[in-house]
Amino acid sequence: MQNPPIAAIATAPGRGGVGIVRLSGPDLKSWIQPITGKVPSDHFAPPRVATLAHFQDADGHAIDEGLLIYFAGPNSFTGEDVIELQGHGGPVVMQLLLARCLDLGARLAEPGEFTRRAFINGKLDLTQAEAVVDLINASTATAARSAVRSLQGDFSRTIDALIDPLIELRALTEATLDFPEEEVDFLKSIQAETRLHNIRDALQQVQATARQGKLLQDGLTVVLIGQPNVGKSSLLNALAGEDLAIVTPVAGTTRDVVRAHLQIEGVPLHVIDTAGLHETTDEVERLGIERTWQEIEKADVAVLLTDAQHGLTAAEEAIIARLPEGITHVTVQNKIDLGGTATEVGAILQISAKTGLGIDALRHRLLEIAGWQPGESLFIARERHLRALSDAADHLETAAAALPALEIFAEELRLAHKALQSITGEYTPDDLLGAIFSKFCIGK
């Protein structure tokens, strides 16, 4: 069944030099005349050629003057006919052009619907479709380059390289299920254990790369904690390279969370400065401390800042004891500018947030905690990709343990295959597709 035409403003809200209204649907060539007043021909609005046109309303009055580009399906982004109206980027002009398209019978596109149609029509697989929004949302140059690799199919080809030998092993396995008396000889003849071992090794490498890709997308959330006046705000400013938080000698200056979004070697870093943790009767401070613990619950890493002049106190040991399970914490001694040099004492890092001593070492420590291994072959990955890879690994492990029971071996190979195919979208339920594309912007 053909989808009805959809329309949306494809450029960001607000004013700009150029704005774009995008249409997608069947048989849109006939729409060019009511939009422009001219019949498309070899000289006016031929496919894939930017044509100067006057956009008009139903009464023939001019709305705007701009460029019209017609893409005849299937040679378009969505695989359907696509029209782009590129006019002056004022919000009123864009709304008038959009209203004209809706008057002609289009409906307003839902978030991500253009890309969803591209997926449904086989122009993109699911990892490439997700890479579209990842590229739009990329917060670092490294993340953007990795998203482009996914969009160009690097991630998909990596998954296909896992699936191909798995399909071959499945085919060989299932071809002999009717001959149970030959199972043992069969497994030896096709080197089933060796083949499975190679697939599992390759899968582990892909998992490691995918974890790096997810880190590029999500970044690392770091919360700075400690008692009042140990230099948390100074450390935030030192990491950011600018004065984001107010710094005074008065204890308790920070009473609410302050956030900074930075990057280290292309990895997004979300740093949160918090109120000092201590006993207080001040209601405002108490609320700030409650928010500190709320941020700790959501963080990946807690940096516990202490004063190098007195070391780790009982109060700070109590903070460590209260940290939630699963969160990584690193203890940092600050204010070594008052005496000493930046060195690592066991797991404790010594710095001066005031002078910058030891800040680079802290940055590298955070990257180590994240497990970051820079590489040019990274692709953006999501949590669902990691879960699917993990599911596939579990099924392959079960398959290895099942040998020589051929029926169980074959079933676990099938389930591993299905888990891998869910990444590219061959086995993806509609509700998951809805959740994925709903996070796109309208017009894309």
N, C-alpha and C positions, 0 to 999 in steps of 0.2 A: 504494500500500500504506500502511495506517495504521501509525504508529509505536507501539510498546508504551509504556505509561505510564512516566514517569520521575519521580523524587522527589529532593529535596535540601534541605538547610538553606540558606536564602537569606540569612541574616544572618551577620555576621562571627563568627568563633570567640571563645569566652569568655563572660562573664556580662554580661547586659544586662536592661533593664526588659522588653523585648519580643524574642521570637525568632520567626522565620517558617520554616515548612516549606512548600515549594512542590511541587505536583504538576502534571503536564501529560500529556495523552493523550486517547484517544477514550473517549467514554461514561463520564465520571467522575461524573456525577450519581448513579449507582447506588452510588458509594463513600461517599456522605455518611452513609447509614444505618449501615454497619458502623463508621464512624469516630465517629459521635455517638450512635448508638442511636435516632435519630429519622428518620422518612421526610421527605425534602424536600417542601415544598409552597409555596403562595403565602404562607404565614405563617412557614415555617421554611426558611431558606437559599434564598430566591429569588435569581435571578441578579443579580450586581453589587450585592448588599446585604450589609453586615457583620452577621452574626448571632451572638449569644451562644450558645455551645455547650459541651457537656462532651465532651472527647475521651476515648475509652475504648480499652482493649486488647481482645484476642480474647475474654477471659472477661467482658467488661463492666465491668471495674474502671476507675475513673477514672485517667487519666494527667494531665490538666490541664483547666483551664477557660479559655476564651479566645474569640476571634472566628474564625468561618469565613466566607470569601468564595468564592463559586462564580462563575466566569466561563464562560458557555456559548460554545463555539466557533461561528463563527469570530471572535466579538467578544471576543477576548482577546489578550494579548501574543504568544502563540505561534501563534494561529490554531486551536488545539485547545481542548478543555475544560481549564480550569485551576482548581485549588483551592489556596487559601492558608490554612494553619492558623496563626493568630497566637496564640502562647501566651506564658507567662513565659519570659524569656530565659536560663534556666539550661542548661548543656550537657547535663546528664542528661535533663532534660525534652525537649529538642530531639532527643536520640538516641532516646528512647522513642517520640516521635511519628514520627520517620523510620522506625524499625523497624516500627511499625504499618503504615505505607504500603508498606514492602517486603513484609511478610507478606501484604498484600492483592494482591500481584502486580506492584507497580512494581519497577523496577530503579533503582539509584543513577545519577543523571545524571552525565554526563561534563562536564568544564569547558566552559562556554559553550554547552551543548546546548540550553538554553531559547532563547537568542538565535539559535542555528543553526536551530532549528525555525521561529522567526519569519521568518528569511530564506527558508527553503525554502518556507514557506507563503505567501510574498508579503506579509508584514506589514511587512517592512523590506527595503531593498536592502542591498548589502554595505557601502557607506560609512556608512549609518545603523547597521548592526550593529556596525561597528568603533567608531563614536562612542559606543556604550554603554560599552565598556570604557575608552575615552579619557576619558569623563566621570567614571567611577569613579576612574581613576588621575590625574586632573588635579591638578597640583601648585601651580597659581596660579589666581586668580579669572578672569584673562583666558583661560587655557586652558579652564577649565570653561565659560565663556560661549561660546567657539568650538566646543567639543564639543557643546553644546546646539544650536548652529546646524546642525552636521552632522547631529545626530540628528533635527532637524526638517526635514531635506531640503535645506538651502541648497547643500551641496556637490553633491548629486545633480542639483539643478536647474541648477547651473552647468555640469555636464558635459552635461546634456541640451541646454542652449542651444548648446553646441559641436556636438553630434551632429546636431541638426535641420538646420542648413544643409549639413552634410556629407552627410547622407542625400539631401537635395534635389539636391546636385551629383552624387552617385553615380547617382541615378535618371536624371538628364538625360544623364549620360555613357553609361550602359549602354544607354539606350534607343536610342542611335544607333550602337552597335557593329556592327550589321548593315548599316550604310551607310557604309563606309570612304571612299567617294569624296566624302562631304560632311563629313568630319571638320573641316577647317579652318574652313569656313563655320559649322559647328555650334559650335565653340569660341568663335567671335566672337559668335555670336548669343546665346549664354547668358552671355557675359562670364565665361568660365571663370577667366581669370587674376584678374579682380577679385574674384570670389567666393572663390577660393582664398586670395587675399591677405587678405581680411577674416577668413576662418576662422583663418589663421595668426596674425594680429594678436590676435584674441580668445584664442587658445590661449596666446600669450606672456603675456597678462595673468593668465590662470588659473594658469600656471606660477609667476609671481611671487607670487601670493596663496598658492598651495600651499606654496611654500618658507617663507613666513612661518608657515603653519599647522604645518609640520613642526618649525620652531624652537620653537613653543609646546609641542609635545608632547615633543620630545627635550631641548630646552634647549641650552645651550652649555657645553662642558667646558673649563675654563680651568685650566692648571697653572702654579703659581708656581715659577720656577726662579731660580738664581743661586748665587753663592758663599756660604759661611757668613757669618752675621751681617750680611746686607744688609737685613734687615727683612721677610723673606717671611711669617713668622708674624704680625708686627704688621700687615702688609697684609691677611692673611686676616681677622684680628680687626676691622680697620677696615671691610672690605667687609661682614662679617657683622653688625657692630654689637654684637658681644659677644665675650667672651674665650673663644674656642674652642681656641686653641693656646697653649702655654706660651711666654712671652717672657722671655728673660734676656739680659744682656750677654755671656754665654758663647757663643762660636762653637760651632756644632754641636749646639745644644740639640735641634733637630728631627732625629730619626734614622729616622723612619718617616713615611709619608704621613698627613696629616690632611685630612679632607674636610668641606666645608660646602656645604649646598644653600640657595641664596638666590634672590632674584628681582629683576630690574631692569625696571621698567615692564611687569610681567607676564610677562617672559621668564625661565624657569628658568635659573639659573646654577649649575653644579657646579664649585666652586673647590677645588683640591687644593694643599695646602701640602706641600712636599717637602724632603728633606734637601739641605743645601748641596753643590754640585758642586765637588769639589776632589780633589787627589791625597791619599790617606791610606793608612796601613798598619793602621788600626784596623778589625778585621773587622766590627764592628757598623756602623760608618759606611760601609764598603764595600758591605755588603748594602743599606743605606738608599739609597746612590747608585744601585745597580743598579735598585732599585724606582723611583727618580726617572725614569730613562730609560725604564722600562717604561710609566710614566704619560704621559710625553711622547709616546710612540708612539701612544697612544689618544686624546690630547687634540685639541680643535679649535683652541685658541689657547694659545701659550706666552708668559707674561709674564716677561720676563727683568728681574729687579730688580738694579740696581747702586747703589753708594754715590755720591751726588752730589758728595761731597768729592774723589773721585779719578776720576770719569768711567768711560768704557768702557776696560777693561784688555785686555791680550792674552789673558788667561785667559777673559774673557767673550766676546771675539771667537771664541775656539776653541769655546766652547759654541754660539754662533750657527752656526758652520760645521758643527757636528755634528748640528744639528737635522734631523729627517727631512723629506724633500720633501713638500710639500702642507700642512704645518702653518703657520699664520699666527703670527708672533711680533711682539710689541710690546716695545720697550725702555723701561723706566721707571727714572728716577733718583730714589732715595728719600733721605730725611733732609735735605730742604732746610730743615727747621726749624733746622738748625745754621748756616744762612746762605743767603739768597736767597728767592725766591718761586716759586710754582707756575706754570711757563710751559711751553709746548711748544717744544722746540728741534728743528726739523725733525720727524722721526718720533719723537723721544724726548720722553716726557712726564715732567715733574718733579713729585714729590709729597712729602708728609710723611705716612707711615702713622701717626706718633705723634699729630699734631695734626689730621689729616683734610684738610689742604690738598691740592687736586688730585685727591681721591678721586672726586668727581663727574665730573670730566673723564675719568678712567680708565673709569668706568662707561659714559659715553657713547661712549668709544672702543671698548669691547668691543661695544656695540650696533651701532656702525658696521661693525665687522669682521664681525659676524653678518649684516649686511644688513637689520637690523630696520627696518621701516616700520610703525608702529602704525596700526591701523584697526579700525573697529567691524564690518566685514563679513567678518572672517577666519573660516575654518573649519579644523578640525584636519585635517592631512594626514599621510600616512605615506610611508615610503621607496618602497613599491610604487606608490603614487599618482604620485610624482615620476617613477619609471621609466616608467610607462605614458604619462604626459604627454610625456616625452622621446621615447619610441618613436613616439608619434603625430606629434610635431613633425618627427622625422626622415623619416617616411613622407611627410608633406606637403611637405617640402623636396624629396624625390626626385620627387614628383609634379609639382612646379613645374618642375623641371629636365627632366622627360620630355616636356613639351608640345612639339610637338603630337602625340606618339605616344599615341594614345587608349587602346590596350590597357594600356600601362604606367601611364598616368595613372589609369585605372580601378582597376587592381590596387593601386596605392599608396594610393588613397583608401579601398579596402576594408580594407587593413591598418591604416590610421590609425583607421578606424571601429572595428575590432576592439579596438585598443589602448585606446581611450576606453571602450568597453563593459566591458572587464575591470575598470575602476575600480568600477563599480556592481554588478558580479557577473554580467552576462549571459553573459560568456565567461570563466569562471573554473574551472580544473581542480579536481577534488576534493581533491588533495593540498594545494593552496594553501588551500582552505577549512579543511582539517584543521589546518594550521599557524596560521591566523588564530584560529580558535575555541579552540584548545588553550591560548592565552594568557589566556583569560577565567578568572574564578574559578568554582568549582563553585556552582551555585544561580543563576547568571546566564547 
